[in-house]
């Protein structure tokens, strides 16, 4: 009498093995697929639906307007991967722009422009360091710490702006010594776009190919294990906050040169913050830390910008832009939870 195990053929050496469908699905890079496929689909749809979409002028304008957001989002990606979150990037962006504009107005000339740029970026660095220290050494949840800091920064912005205004209105920084930063177009592409590209490449290499980048992933993936391995998790997280603050300062300076009125509306800071977070999440970076990539964040930001641009070109009611963005964020967060479940 035989049983099923006796009847079953034994695998021979060297015979190809087949993997089950669930195993194959677990190995698919779903986070990359989740942003690349929709991005290409919308890009192709808009290219067909609106001839103006693919024009060099339209593409150039979109990249130029998104350059500041791309810089902030690329740096803020490091914060999320390391296990933190920064809700103050928008306020920092506005704060540094006002500081830069105030110095330029008061000092004037090339010296004022140079000093304004340097101090504006350094102000962003200081804010980032404060965020990092508060959320690590003081053990305050990063969400609460940076939210509180955003209110403080917005208040400080209004105080600083009083020194740069002449009467009622916004700070005007219409000086050629400063405006060149936005008006220069090397090889036909705006300088802010080139700066954003350089920042993205540098941060991408840092995250992907350096020891610090591995520490960032480790700090967000399993902080306790990282500490046991000798990684200074608090130091890594502070560094990511400092990078995000510096990036916000750089973006504030760049966008001030484009406008050239210093932004002082709280709604601008709030919109930038949530646009950055939306782009990062849509790009597949986990809100729980430990996973993410700069290039996916870039696609996430450009995907949102492309949708807005498409709504405008196709003359769709702007009312639906916010609805569409909200749905996209919900889907992205839901997909993040699903992808984690698939790997269990």
Secondary structure, DSSP 4 states (H G I P E B T S, - for coil): ---HHHHSPPPPTTPPP---HHHHHHHS-HHHHHHHHHHHHHHHHHHHH-TTTTSHHHHHHHHHHHHHHHHHHHHHHHHHHTT---S-HHHHHHHHHHHHHHHHHHH-HHHHHHHHHHHHHHHHHHHHHHHHHHHHTT---HHHHHHHHHHHHHHHHHHHHHHH-SSSSPPB---HHHHHHHH--GGGS-HHHHHHHHHHHHHHHHHHHSHHHHHHHHHHH-HHHHHHTT--HHHHHHHHHHHHHHHHHHHHHHHHHHH-B----HHHHHHHHHHHHHHHHHTT--TTSS---HHHHHHHHHHHHHHHHHHHHTT--THHHHHHHHHHHHHHHHHHHHHHHHT-
